[in-house]
Amino acid sequence: MKWALVVVGGLFLAGCTTSYAVYKHPVTGDVLECEQLSGPYGGNTAFKASYADCQTLLEQKGYVRTGTVQRAPSATSLTETGTPRPAPR
C-alpha cells in the first residue's frame, strides 16, 4: 500500500496528473469540466487565463462547481484548456 502511494505521489509531482474543475448544471444535470494544466506549463499565464475563462463561461451559463478531480492531462492546445468539455464517463 505504501508503495502505491509513493508511485502515485511521484506521478503527481512529475506532472502526470492535472486538476479538472467539475461543474454541473442544476436544471439539465449536464456535467462539464475545465482543465488546469500542471507541470512545466501550469505556471504559464496564458494557460491560467484560459482556465479562468473556461470557469467564467460555465458560471455565466448557470453551472455550479461541484468539485475537483485529478487525472491525466488531455488538452492538446491552449484552446482546449479554455473550452469546457464533457466529463469522461
C-alpha positions as CSV (number, residue, x, y, z in Angstrom):
1,M,0.0,0.0,0.0
2,K,2.8,2.4,0.9
3,W,4.5,1.6,-2.4
4,A,1.4,2.6,-4.3
5,L,1.1,5.9,-2.6
6,V,4.8,6.6,-3.4
7,V,4.2,5.8,-7.1
8,V,1.0,7.9,-7.3
9,G,2.7,10.8,-5.4
10,G,5.7,10.6,-7.8
11,L,3.5,10.7,-10.8
12,F,1.7,13.8,-9.4
13,L,4.9,15.6,-8.8
14,A,6.2,14.7,-12.2
15,G,3.2,16.4,-13.8
16,C,1.4,13.3,-15.0
17,T,-1.8,14.4,-13.4
18,T,-3.7,17.6,-13.7
19,S,-6.7,19.2,-12.0
20,Y,-10.1,19.4,-13.5
21,A,-12.8,21.8,-12.1
22,V,-16.1,19.9,-12.4
23,Y,-19.3,21.9,-13.0
24,K,-22.9,20.6,-13.1
25,H,-25.9,22.5,-14.5
26,P,-28.7,22.4,-11.8
27,V,-31.5,22.2,-14.3
28,T,-30.2,19.9,-17.1
29,G,-27.8,17.8,-15.0
30,D,-25.1,18.3,-17.7
31,V,-21.6,17.9,-16.3
32,L,-18.7,19.8,-17.9
33,E,-15.0,20.3,-16.8
34,C,-12.3,22.9,-17.1
35,E,-8.7,21.5,-17.3
36,Q,-6.0,23.3,-15.3
37,L,-2.6,22.3,-16.6
38,S,0.1,21.4,-14.2
39,G,3.8,20.6,-14.5
40,P,6.1,22.8,-16.6
41,Y,3.2,24.5,-18.4
42,G,0.9,25.1,-15.5
43,G,2.7,28.3,-14.4
44,N,2.2,29.8,-17.8
45,T,0.0,33.0,-17.6
46,A,-1.8,32.2,-20.8
47,F,-2.9,28.7,-19.5
48,K,-4.0,30.2,-16.2
49,A,-6.1,32.8,-18.1
50,S,-7.6,30.1,-20.3
51,Y,-8.6,28.0,-17.3
52,A,-10.2,31.1,-15.7
53,D,-12.1,31.9,-18.9
54,C,-13.5,28.3,-19.0
55,Q,-14.7,28.6,-15.4
56,T,-16.3,32.0,-16.0
57,L,-18.1,30.8,-19.1
58,L,-19.6,27.9,-17.2
59,E,-20.7,30.1,-14.3
60,Q,-22.3,32.6,-16.6
61,K,-24.3,29.7,-18.1
62,G,-25.6,28.7,-14.7
63,Y,-23.3,25.8,-13.9
64,V,-22.3,25.2,-10.3
65,R,-18.9,23.9,-9.3
66,T,-19.2,20.6,-7.7
67,G,-15.6,19.7,-7.0
68,T,-12.2,19.0,-8.4
69,V,-10.8,15.7,-9.8
70,Q,-7.2,14.6,-10.6
71,R,-6.3,12.5,-13.7
72,A,-4.1,12.5,-16.7
73,P,-4.0,15.7,-18.8
74,S,-6.0,15.6,-22.0
75,A,-5.7,19.1,-23.6
76,T,-3.5,19.2,-26.7
77,S,-3.7,23.0,-27.1
78,L,-4.3,26.3,-25.3
79,T,-7.7,26.5,-26.9
80,E,-8.7,23.2,-25.4
81,T,-7.9,24.4,-21.9
82,G,-10.3,27.3,-22.4
83,T,-13.1,25.2,-23.7
84,P,-15.5,23.4,-21.3
85,R,-15.5,19.7,-22.1
86,P,-17.8,16.9,-21.1
87,A,-16.6,14.8,-18.1
88,P,-15.5,11.3,-19.1
89,R,-17.8,8.6,-18.1
